[in-house]
Structures are given as structure tokens and as C-alpha cells.
Amino acid sequence: RGPPSPPPPTRQAAGLHRSLCAQQQPAVEGIPSGPWGTYLAAMAGCGAALGPCLDGYHSAFGVLKYTNPIPIGLGGVKFLETDWWVPPMFSLAAVILAVSYPVLDSLFGVEVAKRSPSGPWILSCIAYFCFQYWSSGLLFSQGASLPTINLSLAVTAVACVALFDRTPTGLVMAIVTGVAGPLVE
């Protein structure tokens, strides 16, 4: 298998939950209350949808090969390929992130204003993450060494935290996902 996947943008979890629960007061200061089921289902759905697309980059660039690939396309045009376990794996990762972020924000005392990014900000962070995934696959396909690819991922991960999430939670989650993601894969 090729280079590890970049750590996912995790700040969107808190922002999405805030938007789903905007009318309700938190039960514990800093920890969102409200429809956790709706929030977690939304996060699981986002993970299930985004995961095959991101792994599709790595498949297209030859970073990985599925044992039983499932082609996804329309009208005979293949957009990507995935495997049965990819959507559940990314769903689980999204749910873990969705729970971790608000809890860690509370533990670290992150200001409420820093916990609720705007929709465009969240989408920008997700787009940046998709770029990281794509670029790691591109570097691999061009014959870049694993140390070069890993250095690229490390630099872009630090830039992601600096650009999108300058909180203790963001730093901890970037480190945890940067280590745990490749280990799971």
C-alpha cells in the first residue's frame, strides 16, 4: 500500500452539530445538546459518501488496489472504485470525530466562538482535505518517495491546522488522526 491518508478535517463536526442544534441550550457548558442521533447520522452519512471518493483518488493513482473492487459510475463511465468496507470505515471515523470534537473542546475550554465555524469555512476545510488526499496520490503516481510524500502530508497538515483550526482540540485531533488513520489502513 502507498502513502498514508492525510488526517481528516475535524472541526466540521462541531460546526455541523451546532447548526443542527442551534435552537437548543447545551446541557453541559461547551458540550452540545440536542438531536445527537440526527447529528451522528448526518456525520456517518457524510463519512460514507466522502470516503469512497477520497479512497477513489488513491485507487485511481495506484496507491491501493481493492481485493473486490466495486466500480461506481454512470452510463458506462467509471468515476471511481471502492470496496464494501470503505463506507462503513469512513462512517465510523466521522462518528468518532463528531463525538470527540465537542468533548475535547469542552475539556480544553475552547471558546464557544471558535467552536462554530461557518458553512463556507467548513466546506473550505473539507476541500483542503480532499486536495491533500488527491495530492498524496498524485505524488505517489509520479514516483515520489514515501518520505517525500509523508513530509508533504505533514507540512499540509500543519498548514491545515494553522489555517482552519487554531485550537488545542484541533492540534490534538490532527496528531491523533495523523497517526491513527494510517494505522487503521
Summary of the structure (lengths in Angstrom):
residues: 185
radius of gyration: 16.9
end to end distance: 8.9
largest distance: 52.3
contacts: 597
relative contact order: 0.21
helix: 65%
strand: 7%
